[in-house]
């Protein structure tokens, strides 16, 4: 039982990392806390379902089209909504949360509720590993999560756009002197974040069903991981994903499933009380600013 719990805790950790990576990227580059993040996740899943079942497209084409349109949706949200309130943190939060709420409730209003709304596994079958059956879809989640982490690391260090991302994130004023356009970079960052949410959706949603409520759950989990790890810190997101992922599964296995959410909330409260900027956060705390 211990080995099985550890294996599924590892998988759960990669699921959390996939859910949080796009939110963290957007905040780290643009400084925007995208509270419509969960809505983009759900929109991508519904998009893949609609393109497959209503438009009759092959599933692979439907997935790629859904990811592309969700990415475009992130860019459009920044250009037509967030750019108008850029730098006003509370207004950004209200605007993104309102956009997310509108998207999720629109799907509910259109009747996209029920167990028939699900996505097929990208890989069928399972493998018997260390005495535990693990389906290939969960192994795919681990592989996609690992590739995404490595890919983002390479992207931000060996491409001109990635270096521009880092430049804007480190010092926007200095980046301006080098001819970088903060609004252009922020638009791309928000679009990238929405695209990462879409990728997470198409590999994670086949484990369950699509519902508007999933958008709220994803947003809460992404916030929990980023708060504990430190907003804007990729290493912090990975560490927090493993911390929460293992805590949730071991709590579920040995204490009870109704304690799972309490453990996550307790971890958030503890980190906020001890180190408000998160485990690997770079924001200065009060005593450092005085």
N, C-alpha and C positions, 0 to 999 in steps of 0.2 A: 504493500500500500504506500509506503514511503517513497519508493522509486516512482510509482505512478503519479503520486501527488507532485513530486518534484518535476517530472516531465511536463505535466499539464500546467504547473506554475511557470515553467520556462516559456511555454507557448503563450500563456496569458500575459506574460511580461512583454513579449513581442507584439501582441495585440494592442496593449496599452501604448507601447512606443509608436506603433503605426498611427494610432488615433491622435497622439499628441504632437507628432513631429511637424505637421503642417501649421498648427496653431503656434508652436514655438518659433518656427522659421519666420512667419509673418511678423510676430512681435519683435523678434530679434533684429530684423532688418528695418522694418518701417515704424516700429514702436506702436503699432495698432493692435489692440487686443480684439481680435475678430470674433465677436460673440455670435456671428452667423455661421461659425465653423461647422457646428453640428448639422445645420440646415443644408450646407453644401454636401456633407457626407450623405445625408438622406436623399438629396436631389440626384446625386450621382447614381445611387442604387435604384431609385425609381426610374431614372432616365434609361439605365440599362434594361430594366424590365419593359418599359414602354417601347423602346426601339426593337426589342426582341419579339414581344407578344402582339403589339399593335401595328408596328411598321413591317414586321416580318423579316427583319435583317438578321444575318448570321450573328450568333452571340458574340464572337470576337470583334466584329465590326461595331456591334451595339455598345460594347464595353469601351472601345477606343473613342467612339463618338461621344459617349456620355462623359468620359474623362475630359475630352477636349472642350465640350460645352460648359462643363462645371468650371474648368480653368478660366474660360472666357467670362463666365459669370462673376468670378472673383475680380477680374480686371475691370469689368463694367461697374461693379459695386464701388470700387475705389474711385474711378474716374468721375462718376456721376453723383456719388453720395459722400464718400469719405473725404475727397479732396476739398469739399466745401467747408468741412469742419476740422481739417487737419490741424493738429496741435492742441485741440480742445479735448482733453482726455475723456471727460464725462460725456460730451456730445458724441465722441467716437463710439463709446460703449453703448449709449442709447441708440444710435443710428444702426450699428451692426446687430444689436439684439432685436431691434424692431424689424430689420430686414429678415433675420432668421425666423422670427416669430411669424411674419407674413408668409414666408415660403412654406413652413411646416403646416400652418393652419390652412393654407391654400390646398395642399395635398389632402388634408383631412376633409375639407369642404367638397373636394372633387370625388370623394368616396374611396380613396386609396387606403383602405383599412381592411385587414383580414389576413388569414393565414395563407391565402393563395399568392400573396405578393412576396416572392422569394426569388433568389437567384440560384442557378445551378452551380454545383462545384466545378471549379476550373480543372481539377484533377480528381478522378474517381479512384476508389480503392483505399486500402489501409495496409499497414505493415505492423508486424509483431516485433516490438523492440524492448529489450530488457524486461520481458514478461508483461508488457503493456501494449494493447492495440492502439495505434495512433493513425488516424486517417490522413491521406496525402494532402487534403486541403489545409490542415493545420500545419503540416510540414512546409507547405507552400507559403503560409503566412510567415513562418520563421525565416525562410529563404528570402522573401520579398523584403521583410524588415531589415535583415542583415545587408542586403544589396542596397537598400535605400540609405542606410547609415553610411556605408562606404561610398556610395555614389555622391551623396551630399558633401562628404568630406573632400573628395577629389574635385567636385564641382567648385567649391568655394576656395580652393587653393590653386587650381591649375587652369581656370578659364577666366577670361576678361570680365564676364558678367559676374561670376562668383567673387572675384576680387573686388569688383564694384560694390557688391552686396556687403562685403566685409568692411570696405572703406566707409560706406554710409553708416553702417552699424557702429563703427568705432568713433567716428567724428564727422558729423554731417557738414559742419562749417568748413572744415579742411577739405572734404571731398568736393564741396562746391568750387573751391579755388582750382581744382583739377578738371573742372568742366563737367562733373557728374550732376545729373538732374535728379534731385531727391524724389520728386513726384513720379518720374518715370521708373526709377528703381523701386519705389514703394508700390506702384501699380503692378510691376512684375512680381514683387514679393507676395502681395496679396493673392495674385493669380496662382503663383506656385503653391501657396498654402492651400488654396481651394483644390488645386490639382492633386496634391498629396492626400487631402481628405477623400477625394474621389477614388484614388488608387487603394487607399485603406478600405473603402466601402466595398469595392468589387471583390476583394479577397476575404473580407471578414463576414460580410452579410450572408454568404451561402451557409454559414453555421447556424443561422436563425431565419427570421422573417424581417421584412421591411415595414416600418411603421413610423409615423411622425414622432412618437415618443422616443424613438431611438436617437433622434437628433439632440434632445435634451440630455440623454444619458451620455452620449459621446462628448458633448460640450463639458459636462461635469467631470468626466474622466480626464479629458485633456487638460482642464484647469487644475485638477488635483495633481496630475503628474508635473505640470509646469510650475505650480506653486511650490511643491516639495523639492523639485530639482533645481529651481531657479529660472525665472523667465528669461529667455534668450540664451540659455546655456544648453548646448546639444549634449554634452557629457552629463549634465544634471538631469536632462530628460531621460536618458538611457538608464542612469543609476536609479532614478525615482521609479521608472517603469518596472525594473526588477524588484525594487523594494516593495512596491504596492502589489505587483503581480504575485510574488511569493507569499506575501502576507495574506492576500485574499484567498488563495487556494489552500493554504495550510489552515487558515481559520475555518474555511468551509469544510475541510476534511476532518478536522479534529475538535472543533468547538461547535460550529453550527452555521448554516448558510445565512441566518438572520443577523449574524454578527459581522458579516463581511463588510458591509457599508460602514458600520461603526468603526471598524479598524482603520479604514481609509480616512474617515473624517478625523479620527483621533490622531493619525499621522500628520494630517494637515495642521491641526491645532497645535500639536507639539512643535512642528517646524516653525510655524508662524510665531510661537511664543519664544523659542530659543534663537532662531535665525530668520527673521522676517523676509530676507531677500532670497531664501531657499538654500539648499545644501551647497550649490555651486553658483549662486547668483552673484552678479557683479554690482548690483545697486548698493550704494553706500547706505549704511544704517545711521541712525541719529548721532551716536557718539563719534562716528567717523566724520560727520559733516560739521561738527561744532569746533 
